[in-house]
Amino acid sequence: MATNPSAANAGTIQLGGEVTVDRLGFGAMRITGQGVWGPPADREAALATLRRTVELGINFIDTADSYGPEVSENLIAEALHPYPKDLVIATKGGWTRVGPGQWLHNASPKHLAEAVEGSLKRLKLDRIALYQLHVPDPAVSFDASMEAIAKMREQGKVHLVGLSNVTQEHLERARKIVPIVSVQNRYSFADREWDYLLDHCEANGIAFLPWSPLAQNRKANEVVEKIAGARGVSPIVVSLAWLLRRSPAMLPIPGTSSAAHLEENVGAASFELSDAEFAELGAVVPKPFSLR
C-alpha cells in the first residue's frame, strides 16, 4: 500500500454526470453514540476524524438526519464548515428515532420537507448536494415520497437524488419521477443479495454505495483474515479492495470514529488484490441467481 494514503488513489466516479468524487468516501454514522444515539463518547476524537477525512483526500461524506439523531450532521458542520469546494455531503431522510438502536419509518411528504429544511440548517448549506430517501415507508406511497423529494429538487434545496435500502422496482419507479444518481444498499463480498441491483446500477451509470462492507459469517471471516494476515493489512482493507475491484460503479463509504482506523481504511484505495485473492473472496458465497 502507499505510504501516504489518499482516497484519490481509488480513482473517481461521476454522480449523475454532474459531480465527480473520489471512489472511496466516508460514512458518518459511527461518529455518534452507542446505538447511533446521542453524542459520541469522545467528541474531540469524532471531530478530529472528520477533519482527517479531507486531509486524506476524501471528498464524499455520507450521513443522515437520523444519525444521533441530528448529531452527525451537526458534527460535520462544526468540524468542516466552511467546506472545501470539492466536498460533497450526502444526507438522508425517512427514518425517525425514539431511542438507541430504534428506527421508525416516516417518509411522508410533510416529514421529508421538514427533514430537508433541518438538514440544510444543521449542515449550514444552501443546497444539499445529494439527498437520499433513507428507506421506503410501508405506510406511505413510495411515489409520493419521491415526488416530495423531486419537488425540493425543483425548488433548489436538493441538487442530486439517491435511494437507500431499495429494490430494482423501487429504483425504476423512482427514475420515472426524478433522476436517480445513487443507490445505497447492504453489500459485501460475503453478502451479495443485491448483486443484480449493483449490475443494474453499473449498466445505467448509477453509483452504488455499499454499507456493512465486512463479512458477517464465520467462513467469510476466515477467508478475509487469512488474506489480510498474509498481506499484512487489516480485514477491512481487503474487504474494501474487493468492493473497489468488483465494479466501477462502487463507491464504498466505510465509517469509523477513529482517525487511525480512517487512515487504515483509506489505504484500501491503493491496495490491489491478486486475481486469485479476488476470486477466492468472490467464491465465499455463490453469486445469487435472480430473474429480476
URFENTA-V68171 format. One line per field, one symbol per residue. ss: DSSP state (A for helix, B for strand, O for the rest). psi: psi as a letter, one per 20 degrees, with the letter a starting at -180 (. if undefined). burial: 1 if it has 16 or more other C-alpha atoms within 10 Angstrom, else 0. A space follows every 50 residues. Layout:
# URFENTA-V68171
ss->???
psi->???
burial->???
This chain:
# URFENTA-V68171
ss->OOOOOOAAAAOBBBBOOOBBBBOBOBBAAAAOOOOOBOOOOOAAAAAAAA AAAAAOOOOBBBOOOOOBOOAAAAAAAAAAOOOOOOOBBBBBBOBBBBBO OBBBBOOOAAAAAAAAAAAAAAAOOOOBBBBBBOOOOOOOOAAAAAAAAA AAAAOOOBBBBBBBOOOAAAAAAAAOOOOOOBBBBBOBOOBOOOAAAAAA AAAOOOBBBBBOOOOOOAAAAAAAAAAAAAAOOOAAAAAAAAAAAAOOOB OBOOOOOOAAAAAAAAAAAAOOOOAAAAAAAAOOOOOOOOOO
psi->qqhnqphhiiarqpojjhpprqkoappkhijaapjlpaqqhnghhgghgg hhghhjjpkoppaqhingqigggghggghippqqhjppoprqqiqrqirp jpppqnkqhgghghggggggghilqhppgoppohqqoiiqpghhghhghh ghghijhpfqprqqlrrhggghghhigqppiqporpprhjnkhkghhghg gghjkpqoopqmiqqjqggghgghhgggghikrqhhggghhgghhhqiip nqmqqqjphghgggghhhhjppqrhggghgghigpqpqppi.
burial->00001111110111110001111111111111100111110000011011 11110111111111111111111111111100100011111111111000 00001111101110111011011110111111111110000100111111 11100011111111011100100100111111111111111111111101 11001111111011100001001110110000111111111111000111 111111111001111111111110001100110100100000
